[in-house]
Amino acid sequence: MGRLTGNKGEWSEIYVFLKILSDARIYGADKDLKRNDSLFYDVRKIIRDEGCGKVDYVIDKEKGCVRIVTDGTTVAEILFEKFGEESAYLLKSIISGKNAFGVERAEIFIEELGCHKLKAPSPDKTDISMQIHDSVTCMEPVLGFSIKSNLGNAPTLINAGRTTNFIYALEGEMSDGIMNEINGMYNFLKGSRRTVDIKGRMQALKSKNISLKFEHTESDTFDGNLRMVDSQLPRIIAEMLKIFYLEGISDISKQVEILNERDPLEYGKNTGQPFYSYKVKKFLTSSAIGMNPGSVWDGMGQANGGYIVVREDGEVLCYHLYNRNDFEDYLLNNTKMDKASVSRYGFGSIEKDLYGKYTMKLNLQVRFK
């Protein structure tokens, strides 16, 4: 034992697995991540793929147990109470855990369940698959859900990479001297460490009446994915990035408010329609359930059930895609932009091409608050 180690997010996936099997249902959440007692989904079974075959964890309410089924044969029956005890113990261990850690008791228990990994293999954003009873349609589909945990560091919604760089042309009286001056601006930390002062560089450009005009994303794949959501989405996000790096406003909801006031794409304010909030919500939702910047996206939701969130108190709640409005509001109000590694992803400095054109890259990373 003691072979399995993981961070809080990885152990949270096992916690969700055990907690749902203990409760035999999962409750929905409102836009503020509060439990909606009138909205719940009874779970029939959880399906887990360990890489060498699928295992069904069937909830048997008559017996008050979970039946572990492989190849159509029940190999074990474990009472709900046992799952409740083990999920409660694991929750305490996750809360007190640091960095990558092991939980020997939890490892022993999940080995008994036939689980050999913290995270079941999945090529997409599905972290857990389960069959639920849908009271709306009276059907019992098998759906995939993505899991995000608030027990540790705030998880990312969109991971940074060179694929998430946005490229801007610099318009104004640019010169090599200005380029060298701007690129020499750093924030100095203790010792000899220094970081690129992107905000300072952006403000210096503004003081010299030099503006950033969005041209294109560094990745054609990401550009295509964004345009699948909305043809103007690359431009909208480019404007949000300027607000973040120049004005220091990271909250997505506040950025959208500014876009609504300034209307940089000139949608028109007279109609009162929420152009920017609507499009940004669709972008965030697409990113949550299926879209990755580095992979060609066909517009389909891979996490076709929705989103499961582990609250700080251990409550496990879900946003089913039937409840899309609350889910979209939750994403808009609980996400922010975050600065990634400048050196790793190559942004924040002025570049000059062979034709004398000056450009700058800004990077997108979105994290939960």
Order of alpha helices (4+ residues) and beta strands (2+ residues): alpha-beta-beta-beta-beta-beta-alpha-alpha-beta-beta-beta-beta-alpha-beta-beta-alpha-beta-alpha-alpha-alpha-alpha-beta-beta-alpha-beta-alpha-beta-beta-beta
